[in-house]
């Protein structure tokens, strides 16, 4: 296990003017958002209701604080609102996924109807239909703006990923294939696939996911074979009870095992997946030692295929506590870092989240700043698109041949062996 040194204590970073910038604010680069959820934990989300077509406010929010459920045929409104945000805030690319879980409203919590997974002790359960809503938004948009090339061209900024997969189910890869065949030409990746995720994992019904579960092995091998980038949320350690309780990265070996079995052991470089590690393995109340050095060793081994998403709490809890050290690490591996909003069901929240990266971006040399801000994400997506086309899986989003199938024991080779 990679290890050790002084603890990095999480803290809450509030960006009210980017006071951490060392020197003047750098000239703005376009943004690339590697992590946006079109839907929330109730499988609804913000949409463009400025015409007042539905009984809610202009963003789709009802008086009870929940979003109105759009009917099929109208779900393009989720994307028109999102695209307007990309126009106003110079966002070049957005990875768009649904939400792989739905929050249950349990009888013993009848007095509190939840909107977020932490609102109550009620369980969360897999949302297998979340990708249908995302696909419907893209299909509705294409139909609504048919014959309007300028509007259709805007969709090239949005890159939908499949996320509604139970990562403890060996059949998850079959569901991914089903979604691709149901909506050919739509999907450009897999993710955010859920592995260990602090309180969310603890609230999940059924078997708990882990990165080296055979389901993940199958999904990652499939992603490599068909050149779909794949993003995974896998915490590096269990949660701590307070900022002083340091824990070893107990879960790192699971992630390393996944990388070893799907990247290192894959002899054909063209079939190795491009892996985006959400939040670089950090989540709420994760307190580990010398984490930057741990990530450096990981990139030393896997920089050709591993990319670190710096969204959410890793930015405040780790990056801004040791900005010079992280600038040096990014300088060593300028092609391997991404930024993202991790905004959940609310595209209007994307700009505020991306602006939190300004202090980091301003501290980077111009060329590196451009890569981290948007070029790295664009490069991952464009390279995957080229590879899919070369392999015969269509242009743009993936299209699988009607006779596509995987070997019966695909990814199961080590099961049942002593």
Secondary structure, DSSP 8 states (H G I E B T S, - for coil): ----SSB--------SS-TT-SSS------EEEEEEESS-TTS------TT--SSS-TTSB-TTSSB----TT-THHHHHHHHHHHHHTTEEEEEEE--SEEE---GGGTT---SSTTSSS--EEE-TTHHHHHHHHHHHHHHHTTT-HHHHHGGGGEEEEE----TT-TTHHHHHHHHHHHSTTT--EEEEEES--HHHHHHB-SS---TTSHHHHHHHHHHHHHT-EEEEE--SS---SSTT-----TTHHHHHHHHIIIIIT-S-GGGS--EEEGGGG--TT---BSHHHHHHHHHHHHTTTEEEE--THHHHHTGGGSHHHHHHHHHHTTTSEEB---EES-GGGHHHHHHTTHHHHHTS-HHHHHIIIIIHHHHHHHHHHHHHHHHTS-SSS----TT----TTTT-TTTT--
